[in-house]
Amino acid sequence: MSSRVVKNAPYYQSQNWPGPFSISNVSTETDDIIARHIRSIDPTNCDIYGEDGFWVVDFAIIRNQLEIWERLLPRVKILYAVKTNPDPQLLEHLAKYPGKIGFDCASHGELVDILSLSVPPDDIIYANPCKAPSHIRYACNKNVKKMTFDNVAELYKIKANFPDAECVLRFKVRAPEAGDDPSEGALYELSKKYGVTIEYSREILLQAKELGLKVTGLAFHVGSGQRNVRSFGQHIEEAKRIWEIGREVGYTFTILDIGGGFMYSNFEKAAEAVNAALDQEFGDVIGRGEMEVVAEPGRFVSAPAFTLVTSVIAIREEREGVDGKRMVYLSDGMYSNINAAMWPGELTFPTVVKGKRADGPKSTLPVSSASSDSGIEIDEGDQGSVDQEGGTATLITGDLQEYSVWGPTCDCNDVVMENALLPKGIELGDWFIFKDLGAYATSMRTTFNGFRTSHKTYYINN
Ligand SMILES: Cc1ncc(COP(=O)(O)O)c(C=O)c1O
């Protein structure tokens, strides 16, 4: 079967990514765990929530990501963006690299979680330019000094609640313009919400000066899932211009925060762009040890390590009595752990495995892998090794047919894939496997409609 590359193909299956770090080469332990779990669930008599989805988290992949970062961006310290995935074991793991890995927290709650792991306050940046005053007071009590700002009202709040804070000015990245190729930009633009323009930077720095506040550096974020690696270099150049403006106002900045937005499909190229721009714009200050460079990666660290497995709880024909498109309902959907379905190109293409059969009509159809028009690319080489012997937890392969795939809530927007070619013969009790869902899935899920989201999680190689 030929692989069909469709619009907004997900970054993790890009052919540009060098093979050795492809996740299918890292471990098949995940597959064994999936098979064991599936064999243990009998939908005809399982306990309440027995058919719920579950996660497998592979720490070998996390370590691999950190090693790649260290090799390609040795001058840039990671401040992991907690919002991306605050899994407690993941945070605990990252906190074991004191001094080497710090954290980007954006709220009181995230600060509490990270400080409870005995992370030194100096290894934290409170990276939210618009904070509640009581949250600033909490940061003050805990001596978390580094915090971003991008407006004058925030400066007054900081002055009133934490006059000794080390303020970091967030500036705006260039917004996409008409005519820009949408497949070249970020999956999520952040600049319409945060950041000052270069033109306004002098004015706000003068105000900070007048208030007697310390401004110690600059921050930007090129947008999450940035496919245009030139963006990193362009914004480091812009940082240099604001750096000079800061000098004219009377500030000597000591920190440059280049934000998140890193993906692993283009990480090598992004790192090249960052290193070249750092050398050109800040080579001398970095060389003299007068400036620390930090970044706030989220997706790059956590996405590839998390696999979601979720079961088929209902199935029907789209048109009654017609042997055509089928509708599959999963125990997870857009409001819970498959919220990646909301954004084109975010969701990996699933593989489907047989479960213990639930009570229901049996399919007699032969059962291959698949394709879709929903922004998902199929990775032919990644057929999985769940079990090729047949029976429960066997990969379902063979001829394809059209499906739509839905979440469990009653909202008709709760759709995972509207048009997908999946193997024939999917039945009640079968399981869908979605790899690489470790970014913004668990952190953004809801219990809408009363569905539980707190799934069992298997951790391996920790
Ligand atoms: C301030 C800030 N830093 C870091 C991140 C993490 O971005 P990414 O997951 O693209 O690396 C985000 C994501 O929204 C963010 O808002």
The ligand as a MOL file (V3000), in Angstrom:
LIG
                    3D

  0  0  0     0  0            999 V3000
M  V30 BEGIN CTAB
M  V30 COUNTS 16 16 0 0 0
M  V30 BEGIN ATOM
M  V30 1 C 5.5740 30.8990 27.2430 0
M  V30 2 C 5.6460 29.5340 26.6400 0
M  V30 3 N 6.8120 28.8600 26.7230 0
M  V30 4 C 6.9520 27.6180 26.2120 0
M  V30 5 C 5.8900 26.9770 25.5950 0
M  V30 6 C 6.1120 25.5940 25.0450 0
M  V30 7 O 6.0850 25.5980 23.6460 0
M  V30 8 P 6.4430 24.2940 22.8070 0
M  V30 9 O 5.6340 23.1800 23.3370 0
M  V30 10 O 6.0930 24.6730 21.4140 0
M  V30 11 O 7.8940 24.0390 22.9420 0
M  V30 12 C 4.6570 27.6480 25.4680 0
M  V30 13 C 3.5350 27.0060 24.7990 0
M  V30 14 O 2.4620 27.5120 24.6690 0
M  V30 15 C 4.5410 28.9630 26.0070 0
M  V30 16 O 3.3870 29.6390 25.9460 0
M  V30 END ATOM
M  V30 BEGIN BOND
M  V30 1 1 1 2
M  V30 2 1 2 3
M  V30 3 2 2 15
M  V30 4 2 3 4
M  V30 5 1 4 5
M  V30 6 1 5 6
M  V30 7 2 5 12
M  V30 8 1 6 7
M  V30 9 1 7 8
M  V30 10 2 8 9
M  V30 11 1 8 10
M  V30 12 1 8 11
M  V30 13 1 12 13
M  V30 14 1 12 15
M  V30 15 2 13 14
M  V30 16 1 15 16
M  V30 END BOND
M  V30 END CTAB
M  END
